[in-house]
Amino acid sequence: MTSSGRDRQFFEILARLPARVWLQAALALVGFALLVFLGFALIAGFAALVVLLVLGYKAKALLASLFGKPRPRHGAAKVIDVQYEIIERGKER
């Protein structure tokens, strides 16, 4: 049997399927497309939410630094006024 003969036989089998099978296949295809769309929409929505949260946090810090009292940075060293004395060592040893 040639390749076109097998193709023709396959299409004849498909043509004999009842309408209920065709409707189920069409609904399954639409459902699959909807799930794909919603999946990408959920991923994009989650990424957008993360970006908005990060930008909101940065904007809050910027506004606080512009209008509020300056916050000391975490781990910043305090400057303390210290007196020191230089001791010169001669040839005592």
C-alpha positions as CSV (number, residue, x, y, z in Angstrom):
1,M,0.0,0.0,0.0
2,T,1.4,3.4,-0.9
3,S,1.7,6.4,1.3
4,S,-1.3,8.1,-0.3
5,G,-3.4,5.0,0.2
6,R,-2.7,5.1,3.9
7,D,-3.5,8.8,4.1
8,R,-6.8,8.2,2.3
9,Q,-7.6,5.3,4.7
10,F,-6.8,7.5,7.7
11,F,-9.1,10.3,6.4
12,E,-11.9,7.8,5.8
13,I,-11.6,6.7,9.4
14,L,-11.8,10.3,10.5
15,A,-14.8,11.0,8.3
16,R,-16.7,8.1,9.9
17,L,-16.3,9.5,13.5
18,P,-19.6,10.7,15.0
19,A,-20.3,14.4,15.5
20,R,-20.0,14.0,19.3
21,V,-16.3,13.1,18.9
22,W,-15.7,16.1,16.7
23,L,-17.4,18.4,19.2
24,Q,-15.4,16.9,22.1
25,A,-12.2,17.3,20.2
26,A,-13.0,20.9,19.3
27,L,-13.9,21.7,23.0
28,A,-10.7,20.0,24.2
29,L,-8.7,22.1,21.7
30,V,-10.4,25.4,22.9
31,G,-9.9,24.3,26.5
32,F,-6.2,23.6,25.9
33,A,-5.7,27.0,24.2
34,L,-7.5,28.7,27.2
35,L,-5.3,26.9,29.7
36,V,-2.2,27.9,27.8
37,F,-3.4,31.5,27.6
38,L,-4.2,31.6,31.3
39,G,-1.0,29.9,32.2
40,F,1.0,32.6,30.4
41,A,-1.2,35.3,31.9
42,L,-0.6,34.0,35.4
43,I,3.1,33.9,34.9
44,A,3.1,37.4,33.4
45,G,0.8,38.7,36.2
46,F,3.0,37.3,38.9
47,A,6.1,38.8,37.3
48,A,4.3,42.2,37.0
49,L,3.3,42.0,40.7
50,V,6.9,41.3,41.8
51,V,8.1,44.3,39.7
52,L,5.5,46.6,41.2
53,L,6.3,45.5,44.7
54,V,10.0,46.1,44.2
55,L,9.4,49.5,42.6
56,G,7.0,50.4,45.4
57,Y,9.5,49.6,48.0
58,K,12.2,51.6,46.2
59,A,9.8,54.6,45.8
60,K,8.9,54.4,49.5
61,A,12.6,54.5,50.5
62,L,13.3,57.4,48.1
63,L,10.4,59.4,49.5
64,A,11.4,58.7,53.0
65,S,15.0,59.8,52.3
66,L,13.7,63.0,50.6
67,F,11.1,64.1,53.2
68,G,12.0,62.3,56.3
69,K,14.9,62.4,58.7
70,P,17.9,60.5,57.4
71,R,18.0,57.0,58.6
72,P,21.4,55.6,59.6
73,R,22.4,52.9,57.3
74,H,22.7,49.4,58.6
75,G,26.2,48.6,59.6
76,A,27.4,52.2,59.3
77,A,30.2,53.2,61.7
78,K,29.6,56.0,64.1
79,V,32.2,58.8,64.2
80,I,33.5,59.6,67.6
81,D,35.7,62.5,68.5
82,V,39.0,61.0,69.9
83,Q,42.1,62.6,71.2
84,Y,45.3,60.8,70.5
85,E,49.0,61.4,71.4
86,I,52.0,60.6,69.2
87,I,54.8,58.9,71.1
88,E,58.2,59.0,69.4
89,R,60.5,56.2,70.2
90,G,64.1,56.9,70.0
91,K,67.1,54.7,70.2
92,E,66.2,53.4,73.6
93,R,66.7,49.7,72.7
